[in-house]
C-alpha cells in the first residue's frame, strides 16, 4: 500500500477501533482497489467479532414465489413473466398449502414469500396467501412482501402504508424482507427500474413497518451499472433510517446475476468485489446488528469466506428459490442443515440456528421437526 494510502487507512482503523462512525469519504476510500482487500476484511472482522462474537448464524427456511407474472419490467430481473407468456404461473391454494406442509415436515421455521405484481389478482389474493398459511401452519414465521409489493397494495386498495401493513399483520405477517431496494441513487435506480416504488417510498414503507412493530431486512443490489459512490450513498441512507427506527435486523448485499436479464452483457461481480462489499457494509452500517452472506447469490465458497470479512450469517437451507436461479445462479436449490453447519465450522465459527427475528431455535432431540424459539441470540455473545 502506498504511504498516503497507509496513513489514510490508519486513520480509518483508529476510528473503527474507537467505535467512531465512518463517513462517505471513508467508505469511498475502502472501495479503492489500491487499498488491500485483506486489510479491509480484517478491519470488518474486528467489528463483526465485537458485535456478534465468533458465531455463524443460519436458519431452516423455504421460499414461496406465488406468481411470476408482473406489471413491471425491471431490467435486472430474469424472474418476471407476462400474463400470456408460457413460463408465467399462478399458484393455487392447494399448491401453497402443500408448500406449507412440506416446510413443516422439514422443520422450517420461516417461509420467505415474494413474487410478481400480478395485475389480474386483487389485494385480497395476496392477503389470503398469508392468512391461509398462518391459519394452517401457525408456527412458521411468514416473512413476506417487499416494499415494492406493499407499494402496489397501496395502489390496489387506495389505503395508507400503515393500513396495508397492519392488515397484513392481522392476517399473520411476521416480518418483511429487504428486496426492492436495488440502488437508491436516482442516477442508477432510474436505469434499472424507473416505474416501481422509488427510494422515498421504499424507505417510508420500511419506516412505517418499524413503527407498527414489524422487523425488516434491508438489501443492496450491486455489481451492475452502479459505482462505489452509489453503494456508499445507499448504505448511508439505510444507516440514517436505522438511526431513527432501529427496525432493520440484518443487511444483505446482493450480487447481481446478469444472465437472462436485459443487462446480460455485463459481467457478474467477482468474488473479490463480493468480499469487499460485505466488509465495507459491515464497517459502514455500525447500527445494523447482522450482515448476511447470502450463499444463493455469492456462491457457497464466497459466502463461507465472507464469515471472515464481516458477515455473521449465511442464511439457511433455502428450498425452492427461483428468482436468482432464473438469473443464472448456479448454486444448489437447497443445502442440508448438516452441510451448513459444516461450512460455518470449517470457517472457524460456531454454528447457531436462529429464527427469523434472531432468537435461538431449540429443537426437540427426539423429533427434529418440533422446535421453539428461545432467548435472543445477542444474549450469548
C-alpha positions as CSV (number, residue, x, y, z in Angstrom):
1,X,0.0,0.0,0.0
2,X,1.3,3.5,-0.9
3,X,2.4,5.6,2.0
4,X,-0.5,8.1,1.7
5,X,-3.0,5.2,1.4
6,X,-1.4,3.5,4.5
7,X,-1.7,6.8,6.5
8,X,-5.3,7.2,5.5
9,X,-6.1,3.6,6.3
10,X,-4.6,4.1,9.8
11,X,-7.0,7.0,10.4
12,X,-9.9,4.8,9.5
13,X,-8.7,1.9,11.6
14,X,-8.3,4.3,14.6
15,X,-11.9,5.4,14.0
16,X,-13.2,1.8,13.9
17,X,-11.2,0.7,17.0
18,X,-12.7,3.7,18.9
19,X,-16.2,3.0,17.6
20,X,-16.4,6.3,15.7
21,X,-18.7,6.5,12.7
22,X,-17.3,6.3,9.2
23,X,-18.1,9.0,6.6
24,X,-18.9,8.9,2.9
25,X,-15.3,9.6,2.1
26,X,-14.1,6.8,4.4
27,X,-16.4,4.4,2.5
28,X,-15.2,5.5,-0.9
29,X,-11.6,5.1,0.2
30,X,-12.3,1.5,1.4
31,X,-13.6,0.7,-2.1
32,X,-10.4,1.9,-3.7
33,X,-8.7,-1.1,-5.3
34,X,-5.3,0.3,-4.1
35,X,-6.5,-0.5,-0.5
36,X,-5.7,-4.2,0.1
37,X,-8.9,-6.3,0.4
38,X,-7.2,-8.3,3.2
39,X,-6.8,-5.1,5.3
40,X,-10.4,-4.1,4.8
41,X,-11.5,-7.6,5.7
42,X,-9.5,-7.7,8.9
43,X,-11.0,-4.4,10.0
44,X,-14.5,-5.6,9.2
45,X,-13.8,-8.8,11.1
46,X,-12.9,-6.8,14.1
47,X,-16.3,-5.1,14.1
48,X,-18.0,-8.4,13.3
49,X,-16.5,-10.1,16.3
50,X,-17.1,-7.1,18.6
51,X,-20.8,-7.1,17.6
52,X,-21.5,-10.9,17.2
53,X,-18.7,-12.9,18.7
54,X,-17.5,-16.0,16.9
55,X,-20.8,-17.4,15.9
56,X,-22.2,-18.0,12.4
57,X,-26.0,-17.9,12.2
58,X,-28.2,-19.9,9.9
59,X,-31.9,-20.8,9.7
60,X,-34.1,-23.5,8.2
61,X,-36.3,-21.8,5.6
62,X,-38.1,-22.1,2.4
63,X,-39.1,-19.7,-0.3
64,X,-42.5,-19.2,-1.8
65,X,-42.9,-17.2,-5.1
66,X,-46.7,-17.4,-5.6
67,X,-46.6,-15.9,-9.1
68,X,-44.0,-14.6,-11.6
69,X,-46.5,-12.5,-13.6
70,X,-45.5,-8.9,-13.1
71,X,-46.6,-5.4,-14.3
72,X,-43.1,-4.1,-14.0
73,X,-40.2,-4.8,-16.4
74,X,-37.1,-4.2,-14.3
75,X,-34.0,-4.5,-16.5
76,X,-32.2,-6.7,-13.9
77,X,-35.0,-9.3,-13.4
78,X,-35.0,-12.7,-15.1
79,X,-37.9,-14.0,-13.0
80,X,-40.8,-11.9,-14.2
81,X,-43.2,-13.0,-16.9
82,X,-46.0,-11.5,-19.0
83,X,-49.5,-12.8,-18.4
84,X,-49.6,-14.8,-21.6
85,X,-46.0,-16.0,-21.6
86,X,-45.7,-19.8,-21.4
87,X,-43.4,-19.5,-18.4
88,X,-46.0,-17.4,-16.5
89,X,-47.6,-19.2,-13.5
90,X,-50.0,-18.5,-10.6
91,X,-50.0,-20.9,-7.6
92,X,-53.3,-22.3,-6.4
93,X,-54.3,-22.5,-2.7
94,X,-53.7,-26.3,-2.8
95,X,-50.1,-25.7,-4.1
96,X,-49.5,-23.0,-1.4
97,X,-50.8,-25.3,1.3
98,X,-48.6,-28.2,0.0
99,X,-45.6,-25.9,0.3
100,X,-46.5,-25.1,3.9
101,X,-46.9,-28.8,4.7
102,X,-43.5,-29.6,3.1
103,X,-41.9,-26.8,5.2
104,X,-43.4,-28.1,8.4
105,X,-42.3,-31.7,7.6
106,X,-38.7,-30.4,7.0
107,X,-38.6,-28.4,10.3
108,X,-38.6,-25.0,8.6
109,X,-39.0,-22.0,10.9
110,X,-39.5,-19.4,8.1
111,X,-41.2,-19.0,4.8
112,X,-39.9,-16.2,2.6
113,X,-42.7,-15.0,0.4
114,X,-42.2,-12.6,-2.6
115,X,-43.3,-12.6,-6.2
116,X,-44.6,-10.7,-9.1
117,X,-47.2,-7.9,-9.1
118,X,-50.0,-9.7,-10.9
119,X,-52.3,-7.1,-12.3
120,X,-55.3,-9.5,-12.5
121,X,-55.0,-10.6,-8.9
122,X,-56.7,-8.4,-6.3
123,X,-55.1,-7.4,-3.0
124,X,-57.3,-9.9,-1.2
125,X,-55.5,-12.7,-3.1
126,X,-52.1,-11.6,-1.7
127,X,-53.6,-11.2,1.8
128,X,-55.2,-14.5,1.5
129,X,-51.9,-16.3,1.0
130,X,-50.7,-15.0,4.4
131,X,-53.9,-15.9,6.1
132,X,-54.1,-19.3,4.5
133,X,-50.6,-20.3,5.6
134,X,-50.8,-18.7,9.1
135,X,-54.1,-20.4,9.8
136,X,-52.9,-23.8,8.8
137,X,-49.2,-23.6,9.9
138,X,-49.2,-21.0,12.7
139,X,-45.7,-21.8,13.9
140,X,-44.0,-20.9,10.7
141,X,-42.8,-17.3,10.6
142,X,-44.1,-15.6,7.4
143,X,-41.5,-13.1,6.1
144,X,-43.3,-11.6,3.2
145,X,-43.8,-8.8,0.6
146,X,-41.0,-6.4,-0.3
147,X,-41.7,-2.6,-0.1
148,X,-42.4,-2.7,-3.8
149,X,-45.2,-5.1,-3.2
150,X,-46.6,-3.1,-0.3
151,X,-46.5,0.0,-2.5
152,X,-48.5,-2.0,-5.1
153,X,-51.0,-3.0,-2.4
154,X,-51.4,0.7,-1.5
155,X,-52.2,1.4,-5.2
156,X,-54.7,-1.5,-5.3
157,X,-56.5,-0.7,-2.1
158,X,-56.2,3.1,-2.1
159,X,-55.3,2.7,1.6
160,X,-52.3,4.0,3.5
161,X,-49.0,2.1,4.1
162,X,-49.9,1.8,7.8
163,X,-53.3,0.3,6.9
164,X,-51.8,-2.3,4.5
165,X,-49.1,-3.3,6.9
166,X,-51.4,-3.7,9.9
167,X,-54.0,-5.6,7.8
168,X,-51.2,-8.0,6.7
169,X,-50.2,-8.3,10.3
170,X,-53.7,-9.3,11.3
171,X,-53.6,-11.9,8.5
172,X,-50.3,-13.4,10.0
173,X,-47.4,-11.4,8.6
174,X,-44.4,-11.7,10.8
175,X,-41.7,-9.5,9.2
176,X,-40.6,-8.1,5.9
177,X,-37.7,-9.0,3.6
178,X,-35.5,-6.2,2.2
179,X,-35.9,-6.7,-1.5
180,X,-36.7,-3.9,-3.9
181,X,-34.1,-1.6,-2.6
182,X,-31.7,-2.2,-5.5
183,X,-29.6,1.0,-5.5
184,X,-31.3,4.1,-4.1
185,X,-29.5,6.8,-6.0
186,X,-31.7,8.1,-8.9
187,X,-28.8,8.1,-11.4
188,X,-28.9,4.3,-11.1
189,X,-32.4,3.5,-10.0
190,X,-33.9,5.2,-13.0
191,X,-31.8,3.0,-15.3
192,X,-32.9,-0.2,-13.5
193,X,-36.5,0.1,-12.5
194,X,-37.9,3.6,-13.2
195,X,-41.5,2.7,-12.7
196,X,-41.6,0.8,-9.5
197,X,-41.6,2.2,-5.9
198,X,-38.9,4.9,-5.7
199,X,-36.3,5.4,-3.0
200,X,-38.6,7.6,-0.9
201,X,-41.4,5.1,-1.0
202,X,-39.1,2.2,-0.1
203,X,-37.7,4.0,2.9
204,X,-41.1,5.3,4.0
205,X,-42.6,1.8,3.9
206,X,-39.8,0.3,6.0
207,X,-40.1,3.2,8.5
208,X,-43.8,2.6,8.8
209,X,-43.3,-1.2,9.2
210,X,-40.9,-0.5,12.1
211,X,-43.4,1.9,13.6
212,X,-46.2,-0.7,13.6
213,X,-43.8,-3.3,15.2
214,X,-42.5,-5.2,12.2
215,X,-38.9,-6.0,12.0
216,X,-37.5,-5.9,8.4
217,X,-34.4,-6.7,6.5
218,X,-32.5,-4.4,4.1
219,X,-30.5,-5.1,1.0
220,X,-28.4,-3.6,-1.8
221,X,-28.1,-5.0,-5.4
222,X,-24.6,-4.3,-6.6
223,X,-22.3,-5.2,-9.4
224,X,-24.2,-3.8,-12.4
225,X,-24.2,-0.2,-13.6
226,X,-23.5,1.5,-10.2
227,X,-20.3,3.0,-8.9
228,X,-18.7,2.9,-5.5
229,X,-20.3,6.3,-4.7
230,X,-23.8,4.9,-5.3
231,X,-23.1,2.0,-3.0
232,X,-21.9,4.1,-0.1
233,X,-24.8,6.6,-0.7
234,X,-27.1,3.6,-0.4
235,X,-25.6,2.3,2.8
236,X,-25.7,5.8,4.4
237,X,-29.4,6.1,3.6
238,X,-30.1,2.8,5.3
239,X,-27.9,3.9,8.3
240,X,-29.9,7.1,8.6
241,X,-33.2,5.3,8.8
242,X,-31.8,2.8,11.3
243,X,-30.8,5.7,13.5
244,X,-34.5,6.8,13.5
245,X,-36.2,3.4,14.0
246,X,-33.8,0.6,14.9
247,X,-36.0,-1.7,12.9
248,X,-33.6,-3.3,10.5
249,X,-32.3,-6.6,11.8
250,X,-29.9,-7.7,9.1
251,X,-28.3,-6.2,5.9
252,X,-27.9,-8.5,2.8
253,X,-25.6,-7.4,0.0
254,X,-27.0,-9.0,-3.2
255,X,-24.6,-9.8,-6.0
256,X,-26.1,-9.1,-9.4
257,X,-26.6,-12.0,-11.8
258,X,-26.8,-10.8,-15.4
259,X,-27.9,-14.0,-17.2
260,X,-31.3,-13.9,-18.8
261,X,-31.8,-10.2,-17.9
262,X,-31.8,-7.1,-20.1
263,X,-28.3,-6.4,-18.7
264,X,-26.8,-9.7,-19.8
265,X,-23.9,-8.0,-21.5
266,X,-22.4,-7.2,-18.0
267,X,-20.1,-9.5,-16.1
268,X,-21.2,-10.6,-12.7
269,X,-19.2,-9.2,-9.8
270,X,-16.0,-11.1,-8.8
271,X,-15.6,-12.9,-5.5
272,X,-13.1,-10.1,-4.6
273,X,-15.8,-7.5,-5.1
274,X,-18.3,-9.6,-3.2
275,X,-16.0,-9.8,-0.2
276,X,-15.1,-6.1,-0.3
277,X,-18.8,-5.2,-0.4
278,X,-19.5,-7.4,2.6
279,X,-16.6,-5.9,4.5
280,X,-17.4,-2.3,3.6
281,X,-21.1,-2.8,4.5
282,X,-20.1,-4.1,8.0
283,X,-17.9,-1.1,8.5
284,X,-20.4,1.5,7.4
285,X,-23.6,0.0,8.9
286,X,-22.5,0.4,12.5
287,X,-26.1,0.3,13.8
288,X,-27.3,-2.8,12.0
289,X,-26.6,-5.9,14.1
290,X,-26.2,-8.6,11.4
291,X,-24.6,-8.9,7.9
292,X,-25.7,-11.8,5.9
293,X,-23.6,-13.6,3.2
294,X,-26.4,-15.0,1.1
295,X,-24.9,-18.1,-0.4
296,X,-27.5,-18.4,-3.2
297,X,-26.1,-15.3,-4.8
298,X,-22.5,-15.2,-3.6
299,X,-21.8,-18.9,-4.2
300,X,-21.1,-21.3,-1.3
301,X,-17.3,-20.8,-1.2
302,X,-17.5,-16.9,-1.2
303,X,-20.3,-16.9,1.4
304,X,-18.1,-19.1,3.6
305,X,-15.1,-16.8,3.2
306,X,-17.4,-13.8,4.0
307,X,-17.7,-15.1,7.5
308,X,-14.1,-13.7,7.9
309,X,-14.9,-10.4,6.1
310,X,-17.7,-9.0,8.3
311,X,-20.6,-11.4,7.8
312,X,-22.0,-13.3,10.7
313,X,-24.9,-15.1,9.0
314,X,-25.0,-17.4,6.0
315,X,-28.8,-17.6,5.5
316,X,-30.4,-21.0,5.5
317,X,-31.5,-24.2,3.7
318,X,-33.4,-22.1,1.2
319,X,-35.7,-24.6,-0.5
320,X,-37.5,-23.6,-3.8
321,X,-35.6,-20.4,-4.5
322,X,-36.5,-19.2,-8.1
323,X,-35.7,-15.5,-8.6
324,X,-31.9,-15.8,-8.6
325,X,-31.7,-19.2,-10.2
326,X,-33.7,-17.8,-13.1
327,X,-31.0,-15.2,-13.4
328,X,-28.3,-17.8,-13.7
329,X,-27.3,-18.6,-10.1
330,X,-25.5,-22.0,-10.3
331,X,-25.8,-22.7,-6.5
332,X,-27.8,-25.7,-5.4
333,X,-31.6,-25.4,-4.9
334,X,-31.1,-26.1,-1.2
335,X,-28.5,-27.2,1.4
336,X,-28.8,-29.6,4.2
337,X,-28.6,-28.5,7.8
338,X,-25.5,-30.6,8.4
339,X,-23.7,-29.1,5.4
340,X,-24.5,-25.6,6.5
341,X,-23.1,-26.4,10.0
342,X,-20.0,-27.9,8.3
343,X,-19.5,-24.7,6.2
344,X,-19.7,-22.5,9.3
345,X,-17.5,-24.8,11.4
346,X,-14.9,-25.1,8.6
347,X,-14.7,-21.3,8.6
348,X,-13.8,-21.4,12.2
349,X,-17.2,-20.1,13.5
350,X,-19.7,-21.7,15.9
351,X,-22.9,-22.6,14.0
352,X,-26.0,-21.4,15.7
353,X,-29.5,-21.9,14.4
354,X,-31.7,-18.8,14.8
355,X,-35.3,-17.9,13.9
356,X,-36.2,-15.0,11.6
357,X,-36.0,-12.4,14.3
358,X,-32.8,-13.7,15.7
359,X,-33.8,-15.8,18.7
360,X,-32.1,-19.2,19.4
361,X,-34.0,-22.2,18.0
362,X,-34.5,-25.0,20.4
363,X,-35.0,-28.4,18.7
364,X,-36.7,-31.4,20.2
365,X,-34.0,-34.1,20.5
366,X,-36.4,-36.9,19.5
367,X,-38.2,-35.1,16.7
368,X,-36.2,-32.5,14.6
369,X,-39.4,-31.0,13.2
370,X,-40.6,-29.9,16.6
371,X,-39.0,-26.7,17.8
372,X,-39.5,-23.5,19.8
373,X,-37.8,-20.1,19.9
374,X,-35.6,-19.4,22.9
375,X,-33.7,-16.3,24.1
376,X,-32.4,-13.6,21.7
377,X,-29.1,-14.6,20.1
378,X,-27.3,-11.5,21.4
379,X,-27.7,-12.6,25.0
380,X,-25.0,-15.3,24.5
381,X,-22.4,-13.0,22.8
